[in-house]
């Protein structure tokens, strides 16, 4: 199902910003989305120190805070990223600004290392904010910051809901337009909710299923919700897989590894493509099954990893072409 990540950036746990983001996430959850809200002030996020390490290496120098341990992978998984915060001196509060600054690592992967996140062509970004004054330029700084944040995380800045003259706790609960604004914003995401779901499953969810889902998300993510899982998930993705996908310009860093049981919990795929998980893949009535007999390249030569990658890309393209009757869901080769 569509995964919506909400970054709640207000220091007030029950303030107007929280009321607004809860309203949007609750509405989307009622429509069938999976939502997750992060209260940013509770995170341990080191501020960016401008050291240039991410521009050289493609990863942040801070390896053990919540940004690296959790938030990067959540941003990569998200179909929709909601950035929420009140106006502080014409911009975001310090806690969420630290998160925004640390997405420089993702910016560097795209613009310094020429790697494209598979979700970039269709991921959506939404800004939510409130401010105390009525000035016409009140949200200009936040909107500009949000624009570059969404570019860094690989999202299209598609919508914003902002309100002037909101300051005291509870002010927004009396605003007459909130419900309609939330409904209108959510309606713009209906196409993502309506996508067909394909689960790619292998044994460890570290190589084959990750590559297949990566290609599917990149080629047709606006119409296909590509999931990946494993019967016995590994602790992390295979670094050689990341390397050979990078040769194609596709960024597979910060991927979430999941069990098959977790992947199908709460959602029903339209199709499951298996690649070595065999009888450990659960049977779900009414779901189409396809088995791709592909060798497991883990622990083998990089040449075999490349061969499996190319075969997976070919099969994913064919699969996308065969979906939805006569309408091709594939992205044409440039």
C-alpha positions, 0 to 999 in steps of 0.5 A: 500500500502507499507509504506516507512518511510524515516528518512532524517538525514542531517542538510542540507535541500537541500543537497546531502543526501536529493537528494538521499533519495528524489530520492529513495522515488520518485521512490518507490512512482511512483511504488505505495508505500506510502512514508513519509520523516521526516527531523530529524533536525526539530524534538524535540527529547530528547537525551537518558540519559541511565537511564534504564527506558525503560529496566524496563518499556518497554517505554521511560521516555521521554513521550511528545517529537516527538520520543514518540508522532510520530516516534515510531508509524511510525517505527512500521507502516513502511514496509520499513525504510530508514535511511539517513545521511552524514558521520560526524566523521565516523558516523551519524550527531547528530540529527539523532544519537539522534533518533537512540539512542532513539530506545533503548526503542524498543530494550528493548521491544524485548530483555528485555521484550521478545516482538516481533513486528509483522512486524519484520519477513519481514520489510526492512531497507535501509541505504543511505549515502555520505562522502567527502573522499575516505577512504575504511573504511569511512562508516564502523561506519555508517553501524555498527550503521545502523545494530543495529538500524535496529535490534532495530526497527525490520527490516532486513538490506537489502541494502545500497547506499553509495558514496565517495567523495561527499561534495559540494552541488550538487555533487551527481546530477552529479554522473553517477550511482545514477539512476541505484543504486536507481532502483536496490534498489527499485526492491528488494522491489517489493515483498512487493508491490505485496502483497494482501491487507486485511483490518480488520475493527471493531468499534474503531480500538482499540481491535479486528481489531488490534489483527487480523492485528497483527496476520496477519502481524506476520504470513504472512506479507511478502505476505499479507499487513494487515491493520486495521481501525475502523468506529469510532476510539478510541483515543488509543489502548486498554491496555488490548488488548496489555496485552493479545497479550503480553501473546502471545509474540506479541508487540502491542504498538505504533499502529496507529489508523485509520478510515476506510475512511482513510485506503481505501483512495488511496488504494483498499483492496482485502478483507475486514474483518468486526468485528462489524462496520456493515453498516458503512463499505463502499462498494467497488465494486470488494472487497471480504467481510467477517464478523466475528461475534465476541463480543466486548471485550472492557470494559469487563473481561480480560478472554473475551479479551483472548477468543476473541484473541484466536478466532481471531488467529484461524480465521486469520490462517484459512484465511491465509491458504485459500489465494492464491489458493493452496499456504498456506500463513500461518506461521507454528506453531513451 
